[in-house]
Amino acid sequence: MSAWDIVKIILQIFGGMGAFLVGMRMLSENMTKLAHGKLQTMLNRTAKSRFAGVGIGAAVTVLGQSSAFTTVMVVGLVNAGIMTLFQATAIIMGANIGTTLNAWVIALGGSDLTIVFVCLAAVGVLMTMFSKREKVVTVGNIIAAFGLIFVGLKFMSGALTFGKGTPEYEAVKGVLQVIKNPVLLLLIGIAVTALVQSSTAVNAIILTMVSAGLVIGSGGNSALYIIIGSNIGTCVTALISSLGASRNAKRAALIHFLFNLFGAVIFMIVLVLWRDFADTVLAGVIPAGSMKLGELDMAPGMQIAFFHTLFNVVNTLLFLPFVKVFVWIAERLVPEKGTAAAASALFEDLDDRLMRSPTVALEYLYQETGKVFAFSMDTLDASFAAFLAKDESANERIRAMIGELAEANKRGVSYLVKLSGSSLSLEEEKTVSTLHYVLNDIMRIAELADNVTKYTYHYVEDALVFSDEFIGMIKGMYARIGKLYAAALKAFLERDKSSLAAVDAYEDEIDADRKTLVERHIKRLNEGKCQPQNSGVFINLVGNLERAADHITYIAHSID
C-alpha cells in the first residue's frame, strides 16, 4: 500500500464523516420543519405521567434526530418556565431511547440498501428543484438527507476495508488493539463525543469499524465501553447550553448528566465483571453471520446497535421510578438563591439554545408575549387605580413598569428579527409578523397607561372635581375592559377563535360606554352641572381607555 493510498483512505474517511454529519443536520432541520406544530405541542404538553414524558421525549428525538437537540430544547423550556423539572427528567430519559434509532440506521449503512437510498437521494434533489410547494421541498430534503447519510457511511466503510489483509491494514488493527483498559476506552468515548458534540457521530465510527472487521481493544466488550462513554459525552452539549441560564435550566442539564453517569457506572460494573457479555448475550441475540448481505456480515454492527438500545431502555426502566429523587439531587447540587425574577426579566431568557428549533423558539416567544401582554394590563390597572385614588405617588412606580415593558419589547423584537433569519414555514413566518404587530399593540397600551398618569397629575394639581355619577360610570367601563382583556388573553394564548365573539361584544359595549359618557358630560356642561376645566381630563381619559380596549381587541384578533 503506497503513501497515496493511505492519504486516500484518510480523505475518504473524513469525506464520509462530513457527508454523514451534513446529512444528519439536514435530516434534523427538515424533520423538525415537517413536524411543525406537533413537536411544540408534544414538548409543551403537561405530562404528569412519567411514561407519557418518556414517550414524548422519544418521539421528539426521533423527529429531531438528536438527543442533544431534545435536551437543549428541554433546558431552554425549563429556563423559560414552560416546563417543570419533573417533566424535563422523564423527557430526557425518553430522548436517550429515541436517539438509539440512529444506531440501527447506521448499522444498515454498509448494506446493499445503500444504493437504494442513493437513488432516492437523487429523487429528493429533483423534488426540491422542480416543486414550489413547501412541504414537498421539505420531504425532498429529508430523502436527500437519508441519501447523504448512507453515502457517508458507505464511504467510511469502504475506506476501513480498503487494503484488507495488507501489512498496513494489519498495522492499523494492531494500533486499535493496543488500548484495552475499560476505563480508558470509556474516557475516549466521553472525550471524542464531547469534542464533536454528537454521540451519533461516534456511534457511526464505532459501528462502521466493527462492521468492517476491525477489532477495538481486546474485542468482546471493548467497543461497548466507548459506546457507554459516548452517552456521557453527549451531556456536554446540554451542560454548555445551560451556562448563563436559570437555576432550573442548570438543574435540567445536570439531571441529564446524572442519569447517563449513573447508568454508565452500573453497566461498566456489569461489563467488567461479565467479560464475555458481548460474546454471549449480544451474539446470542444476533449471532455472527445471521444477517449477511452478500459478503458483508451486518451482525457485529447490529449487536452494537442492540446494546445501545438495551443500555438506554434498561437505565430508563431502572431510574424512572426515581424521577423525584433526580429532581431532589439537582436542587441540592444547584441550590436556590435570592428571590424570584422581577417583571424586568420578561424576554430575558430568549437565547440561542432555543434557536436549534425555530418551531419551539417561536412557541416560547408566543407564550412569553402573552406574559408581556398581561404585564401591560397590570400597568394600565395600576395607572387607573392611581387616578381613582388621586395618588400621584404611584406615578413613579407606574413609569418604571412602562420602562420595563419598553426594554422587554426591544428584546422581543430583536429576537423576532433573529428568528426571521431561520428556516421557517410559511405559517411560522406569519406568526413572526403577527407578533411584531402584537408587541406594538402592547406598547400602545403602556403608552396609554402613561397618559392616565398625566391625567392623575392634573386631577390633583388642578383640584378637579368629578361627580359620583361619572366615577361610577368610568368604573363600569373599566370593569368591561377587564372582561375584554380576560377574553382576549384566552383567545391569544390558546388560539381560541371561539372567544372572539365575547371580545367583540365587550368592545361594542365599551364603545357605547365612551359615547354615553361623552354625551352626558356635554349635557352636564350645558346645564352648568360640570366644570369646563374638567373637560380636557374627562374626554381624554375616556378616549384613552377606549383606545386601550381597541388595542386589546387587535391582539385577540391577531389569531385570525
C-alpha atoms as one frame of an Amber mdcrd trajectory, in Angstrom:
protein
   0.000   0.000   0.000   1.525   3.304  -1.126   1.566   6.606   0.766  -1.002
   7.932  -1.698  -3.303   5.004  -0.847  -3.052   5.893   2.843  -3.862   9.547
   2.062  -6.866   8.438   0.002  -8.128   6.305   2.889  -7.833   9.242   5.325
  -9.567  11.608   2.899 -12.294   9.046   2.264 -12.925   8.623   5.999 -13.138
  12.393   6.577 -15.229  12.872   3.424 -17.602  10.133   4.516 -17.880  11.618
   8.007 -18.552  15.050   6.513 -21.334  13.714   4.270 -22.780  11.802   7.233
 -22.854  14.858   9.549 -24.293  17.148   6.853 -26.971  14.541   6.154 -27.820
  14.278   9.856 -28.065  18.076  10.119 -30.325  18.273   7.055 -32.473  15.442
   8.377 -32.860  17.074  11.793 -33.764  20.506  10.394 -36.274  19.225   7.856
 -37.889  16.621  10.123 -38.420  19.407  12.682 -39.867  21.647   9.987 -42.162
  18.889   8.729 -43.346  18.277  12.291 -44.362  21.930  12.701 -46.884  22.231
  15.497 -46.653  18.573  16.544 -43.205  18.945  18.071 -44.064  22.096  20.026
 -47.366  20.546  21.159 -45.562  17.464  22.467 -42.881  19.439  24.290 -45.307
  21.921  25.831 -47.962  19.371  26.834 -48.182  18.916  30.597 -47.159  15.323
  31.165 -47.813  14.362  34.785 -47.268  10.725  33.835 -43.650   9.616  33.793
 -44.372   7.212  30.945 -46.021   9.953  28.895 -42.912  12.101  29.402 -40.658
   9.268  28.237 -42.850   8.761  25.162 -42.793  12.482  24.354 -39.003  12.612
  24.751 -38.503   9.593  22.482 -40.916  10.908  19.835 -39.396  14.402  19.756
 -35.896  12.911  19.479 -36.957  10.719  16.551 -38.385  13.830  14.861 -35.324
  15.935  15.663 -32.879  13.047  15.056 -30.737  14.045  18.037 -30.946  13.550
  21.813 -28.728  16.635  22.200 -31.362  18.558  20.213 -34.107  17.437  22.614
 -32.161  18.028  25.819 -31.063  21.500  24.705 -34.711  22.294  23.919 -35.730
  20.978  27.335 -33.085  23.151  29.024 -34.441  26.157  27.136 -38.072  25.388
  28.035 -37.227  24.799  31.702 -35.258  28.036  31.652 -38.335  29.774  30.235
 -40.552  28.343  32.962 -42.713  26.482  30.420 -41.687  23.041  31.662 -41.121
  21.691  35.193 -38.056  19.717  36.259 -40.276  16.667  36.818 -41.469  16.785
  33.201 -37.948  17.503  31.932 -36.447  14.464  33.686 -38.876  11.995  32.098
 -38.484  13.639  28.672 -34.673  13.458  28.916 -34.898   9.739  29.678 -37.135
   9.277  26.651 -34.713  11.265  24.495 -31.974   8.744  25.261 -34.208   5.950
  23.970 -35.250   7.910  20.871 -31.674   8.517  19.792 -30.954   4.764  19.624
 -32.878   4.668  16.341 -29.859   6.352  14.763 -27.641   3.421  15.733 -29.919
   0.993  13.870 -29.869   3.253  10.806 -26.066   3.436  10.980 -25.831  -0.350
  11.308 -27.528  -0.578   7.915 -25.031   1.884   6.461 -22.759  -0.632   4.860
 -25.538  -2.816   3.492 -26.650  -3.222  -0.090 -29.605  -0.977   0.785 -27.215
   1.957   0.374 -27.708   2.009  -3.402 -31.470   2.321  -2.838 -31.010   5.365
  -0.606 -28.525   6.909  -3.021 -31.130   6.607  -5.785 -33.779   8.057  -3.501
 -31.426  10.971  -2.755 -31.477  11.840  -6.447 -35.278  11.769  -6.308 -35.174
  14.054  -3.276 -32.959  16.571  -5.062 -35.280  16.565  -8.074 -38.245  17.186
  -5.764 -36.551  20.257  -4.281 -35.581  21.534  -7.744 -38.907  21.237  -9.510
 -41.540  21.651  -6.810 -42.674  25.007  -5.435 -44.764  23.505  -2.630 -43.032
  23.979   0.706 -43.991  20.586   2.138 -42.830  18.727  -0.985 -39.467  20.543
  -0.832 -39.107  19.617   2.854 -39.834  15.933   2.128 -37.348  16.074  -0.756
 -34.676  17.431   1.602 -35.393  14.592   4.054 -34.981  11.967   1.327 -31.784
  13.648   0.120 -30.504  13.760   3.711 -31.001   9.990   4.082 -29.029   9.549
   0.871 -26.150  11.671   2.201 -26.113   9.729   5.486 -25.805   6.376   3.715
 -23.288   7.686   1.183 -21.164   8.936   4.097 -21.397   5.597   5.893 -20.559
   3.710   2.686 -17.506   5.899   2.136 -16.238   5.263   5.673 -16.946   1.553
   5.421 -15.139   1.361   2.097 -12.127   3.240   3.471 -11.854   0.961   6.501
 -11.985  -2.212   4.410  -9.598  -0.914   1.722  -6.407  -2.933   1.569  -7.749
  -5.623   3.870  -5.056  -8.225   4.501  -2.130  -5.908   3.649   0.621  -5.224
   6.220  -0.595  -1.620   6.594  -4.136  -2.775   7.328  -2.873  -5.223   9.927
  -0.767  -2.431  11.456  -3.867  -0.267  11.877  -5.642  -3.198  13.516  -2.699
  -3.569  15.865  -2.902   0.091  16.919  -6.619  -0.229  17.640  -5.945  -3.276
  19.805  -3.341  -1.529  21.983  -5.890   0.257  24.217  -7.562  -2.433  26.294
  -8.264  -0.711  29.622 -12.088  -0.342  30.065 -11.822   2.999  31.900  -9.526
   4.430  29.229 -11.920   3.297  26.486 -14.779   4.913  28.427 -12.832   8.185
  28.674 -12.087   8.074  24.928 -15.828   7.766  24.257 -16.536  10.736  26.554
 -13.766  12.935  25.137 -14.447  12.315  21.446 -18.215  12.788  21.869 -17.720
  15.989  23.860 -15.371  17.234  21.136 -17.693  16.592  18.176 -20.847  17.158
  20.322 -22.589  14.182  18.741 -22.886  10.675  20.142 -24.400   9.669  16.795
 -21.134  10.554  15.020 -19.097   8.485  17.494 -21.518   5.577  17.179 -21.209
   5.823  13.396 -17.420   5.477  13.622 -17.563   2.517  16.034 -20.303   0.668
  14.126 -18.522   1.211  10.803 -15.223  -0.064  12.235 -16.836  -3.122  13.795
 -18.778  -3.886  10.619 -15.532  -3.589   8.651 -13.998  -6.317  10.831 -11.653
  -4.077  12.808 -11.193  -5.208  16.411 -11.202  -2.496  19.094  -9.123  -3.178
  22.199  -9.219  -6.817  23.115 -12.511  -7.352  21.325 -15.518  -8.582  23.268
 -16.834  -5.713  25.437 -14.209  -3.139  24.362 -16.379  -1.329  21.807 -19.220
  -1.215  24.356 -17.115   0.855  26.778 -16.737   3.560  24.111 -20.491   3.477
  23.433 -21.164   3.984  27.167 -18.679   6.856  27.199 -20.442   8.492  24.252
 -23.661   8.579  26.295 -21.891  10.615  28.978 -20.082  12.808  26.448 -23.333
  13.827  24.763 -24.370  15.559  28.024 -21.710  18.209  27.416 -23.897  19.937
  24.818 -26.749  20.404  27.308 -24.359  21.429  30.090 -22.822  24.095  27.854
 -26.268  25.293  26.805 -27.250  25.781  30.474 -24.384  28.190  31.189 -25.813
  31.590  31.974 -29.321  30.139  32.205 -31.681  29.959  35.171 -31.056  27.589
  38.067 -33.786  25.245  36.874 -32.157  25.076  33.433 -28.831  24.158  35.068
 -30.665  21.506  37.079 -32.225  20.026  33.927 -28.795  19.739  32.276 -27.366
  18.241  35.485 -30.178  15.654  35.639 -29.325  14.604  32.062 -25.697  14.155
  33.094 -26.527  12.263  36.321 -28.912   9.920  34.512 -26.258   8.916  31.978
 -23.488   8.832  34.589 -25.362   6.529  36.990 -26.364   4.279  34.090 -22.771
   4.177  32.841 -21.463   3.187  36.277 -23.956   0.325  36.550 -23.213  -1.011
  33.047 -19.438  -0.591  33.475 -19.552  -2.734  36.613 -21.643  -5.373  34.813
 -19.358  -5.439  31.742 -16.115  -5.523  33.747 -17.405  -8.439  35.817 -19.083
 -10.146  32.836 -16.175 -10.120  30.421 -17.858 -12.210  27.737 -21.127 -10.231
  27.780 -20.777  -9.301  24.095 -19.868 -12.820  23.074 -22.718 -14.457  24.975
 -25.643 -12.010  25.287 -25.233  -9.872  22.160 -24.012 -12.731  19.985 -26.847
 -14.844  21.389 -29.457 -12.294  20.306 -27.825 -11.532  16.947 -25.418 -14.385
  16.054 -22.496 -13.683  13.748 -23.370 -14.486  10.158 -27.113 -14.338  10.843
 -27.545 -11.061   8.969 -25.346 -11.397   5.898 -25.919  -9.370   2.754 -23.576
 -10.708   0.097 -20.113 -10.888   1.622 -20.953  -8.360   4.327 -21.771  -9.590
   7.831 -24.038  -6.949   9.373 -24.358  -8.792  12.696 -21.477  -7.042  14.576
 -22.910  -3.593  13.810 -26.411  -4.741  14.727 -25.069  -6.100  18.033 -23.672
  -2.645  18.906 -26.989  -1.009  17.919 -28.847  -3.519  20.100 -26.558  -2.781
  23.053 -27.084   0.968  22.641 -30.854   0.456  22.812 -30.520  -2.006  25.714
 -28.347   0.450  27.667 -30.856   3.299  27.421 -34.038   1.241  27.871 -32.691
  -0.574  30.953 -31.471   2.687  32.508 -34.846   4.323  31.900 -36.700   1.391
  33.494 -34.301   1.462  36.455 -34.433   5.196  37.104 -37.959   6.156  36.009
 -39.436   5.415  39.473 -36.837   7.804  40.939 -37.611  10.911  38.869 -38.351
  12.917  42.023 -35.043  11.738  43.518 -33.155  13.121  40.484 -35.002  16.424
  40.889 -34.160  16.466  44.619 -30.451  15.801  43.972 -30.298  18.522  41.294
 -31.997  21.028  43.601 -29.430  20.275  46.335 -26.452  20.499  43.959 -27.773
  23.726  42.406 -29.487  25.457  45.378 -31.921  28.352  45.094 -30.521  31.774
  45.899 -32.204  35.111  46.146 -35.766  35.901  45.183 -37.801  35.236  42.093
 -37.112  37.252  38.971 -38.864  40.600  38.686 -41.010  41.686  35.783 -37.895
  43.193  34.208 -36.909  39.592  33.346 -39.559  39.487  30.598 -37.998  38.050
  27.413 -34.599  37.781  29.161 -34.483  34.007  28.606 -34.745  34.372  24.823
 -31.381  32.868  23.948 -29.832  30.890  21.146 -30.396  27.494  22.791 -33.993
  27.656  21.534 -32.801  28.585  18.039 -31.886  24.940  17.479 -35.592  24.511
  16.823 -37.236  27.652  15.396 -40.629  25.981  15.940 -40.052  25.646  19.692
 -38.384  29.071  19.880 -41.420  30.656  18.237 -43.818  28.880  20.594 -41.825
  30.099  23.607 -41.767  33.611  22.165 -45.541  33.438  21.663 -46.160  32.368
  25.264 -43.748  34.992  26.595 -45.563  37.648  24.552 -48.699  36.627  26.456
 -46.865  37.398  29.720 -45.815  40.804  28.391 -49.423  41.451  27.386 -50.505
  40.593  30.952 -47.860  42.917  32.398 -49.028  45.775  30.169 -52.540  45.274
  31.547 -51.146  45.299  35.094 -49.601  48.657  34.237 -52.888  50.032  32.941
 -54.678  48.701  36.050 -52.163  50.431  38.308 -52.472  53.750  36.482 -56.314
  53.662  36.551 -56.356  52.736  40.260 -53.962  55.640  40.970 -56.307  58.002
  39.088 -59.328  56.930  41.131 -57.329  57.276  44.363 -55.785  60.612  43.228
 -52.437  59.009  44.126 -49.565  60.846  42.424 -47.004  58.882  44.419 -47.781
  55.802  42.281 -46.713  57.554  39.075 -43.020  56.823  39.560 -43.686  53.086
  40.033 -46.001  53.016  37.008 -43.413  54.734  34.797 -40.828  52.204  35.990
 -43.201  49.417  34.864 -43.599  51.139  31.493 -39.793  51.310  31.196 -39.562
  47.574  31.874 -42.131  46.943  29.166 -40.170  49.078  26.710 -36.978  47.102
  27.396 -38.850  43.786  27.135 -40.328  44.954  23.840 -36.853  45.676  22.460
 -35.640  42.218  23.457 -38.696  40.574  21.917 -38.394  42.464  18.628 -34.654
  41.734  18.462 -35.315  38.019  18.912 -38.054  38.076  16.275 -35.577  39.586
  13.812 -33.097  36.779  14.635 -35.819  34.199  14.242 -36.756  35.602  10.827
 -33.334  34.518   9.570 -34.051  30.868  10.450 -35.660  28.265   8.247 -39.356
  28.920   8.905 -42.507  27.534   7.360 -44.992  29.939   5.781 -47.247  29.617
   8.824 -44.338  30.405  11.169 -43.383  33.452   9.106 -46.956  34.703   9.507
 -46.708  34.170  13.280 -43.464  36.179  13.416 -45.177  39.015  11.540 -48.199
  38.793  13.847 -46.032  39.007  16.982 -44.407  42.190  15.668 -47.866  43.778
  15.487 -48.897  42.373  18.889 -45.795  43.784  20.592 -46.582  47.134  19.015
 -50.141  46.979  20.407 -48.764  46.092  23.840 -46.556  49.180  23.799 -49.561
  51.317  22.800 -51.358  50.051  25.934 -48.309  51.007  28.009 -48.257  54.499
  26.463 -51.945  54.934  27.237 -51.227  53.937  30.848 -48.596  56.679  30.872
 -51.225  59.148  29.626 -53.506  58.182  32.527 -50.734  59.104  34.988 -50.685
  62.594  33.419 -54.425  62.912  33.951 -53.897  61.922  37.597 -51.438  64.803
  37.912 -53.961  67.332  36.582 -56.746  65.766  38.671 -54.711  66.504  41.809
 -52.811  69.679  40.906 -55.781  71.454  39.327 -58.127  70.357  42.137 -60.642
  68.940  39.685 -63.931  67.562  40.945 -65.812  64.726  39.266 -69.338  63.657
  40.130 -70.154  60.326  41.718 -72.123  59.541  38.566 -69.007  59.957  36.409
 -66.824  57.923  38.768 -69.421  55.128  38.810 -69.743  55.067  35.032 -65.982
  55.155  34.403 -65.555  52.245  36.853 -68.198  50.302  34.941 -66.436  50.989
  31.661 -63.108  49.846  33.082 -64.694  46.671  34.515 -65.774  45.783  30.969
 -62.199  46.439  29.782 -61.081  43.872  32.375 -63.538  41.325  30.980 -62.407
  42.161  27.447 -58.790  41.579  28.451 -59.576  38.170  30.038 -61.338  37.003
  26.854 -58.572  38.445  24.644 -55.771  36.758  26.622 -57.563  33.406  26.420
 -58.072  33.846  22.685 -54.420  34.789  22.134 -52.695  32.153  24.283 -54.980
  29.265  23.319 -55.563  30.397  19.708 -59.227  30.092  20.677 -61.289  31.732
  17.943 -64.498  30.906  19.811 -63.509  33.592  22.362 -63.528  36.311  19.704
 -67.316  36.675  19.837 -67.080  37.674  23.508 -64.172  40.003  22.707 -66.188
  41.804  20.039 -69.255  42.033  22.288 -67.240  43.627  25.116 -65.592  46.045
  22.711 -69.006  47.160  21.392 -70.145  47.781  24.966 -67.010  49.826  25.704
 -67.521  51.908  22.560 -71.123  52.538  23.711 -69.826  53.485  27.188 -67.485
  56.068  25.702 -70.251  57.574  23.581 -72.661  57.714  26.545 -70.051  59.237
  28.873 -69.137  61.988  26.410 -72.784  62.780  25.622 -73.694  63.020  29.318
 -70.644  65.162  30.011 -71.674  67.649  27.302 -75.209  67.657  28.691 -73.936
  68.401  32.207 -71.734  71.188  30.822 -74.748  72.769  29.115 -76.753  72.502
  32.330 -73.916  74.060  34.346 -73.538  70.918  36.469 -69.924  70.290  35.423
 -66.805  72.475  35.500 -65.483  73.332  31.993 -61.892  72.776  33.186 -62.743
  69.113  33.740 -63.377  68.532  30.029 -59.754  68.013  28.953 -59.083  65.280
  31.508 -62.572  63.749  31.215 -62.712  63.384  27.440 -59.066  62.328  27.108
 -59.332  59.744  29.893 -62.439  58.173  28.394 -60.905  58.273  24.909 -57.635
  56.681  26.078 -59.427  53.845  27.851 -61.466  53.183  24.713 -58.266  53.138
  22.631 -56.696  50.692  25.094 -59.725  48.447  24.522 -59.125  48.726  20.766
 -55.525  47.522  21.111 -56.598  44.653  23.379 -59.121  43.671  20.680 -56.434
  43.854  17.965 -54.268  41.438  19.987 -57.159  38.980  20.291 -57.889  39.160
  16.554 -54.226  38.533  15.705 -55.122  34.817  15.749 -57.490  35.235  12.750
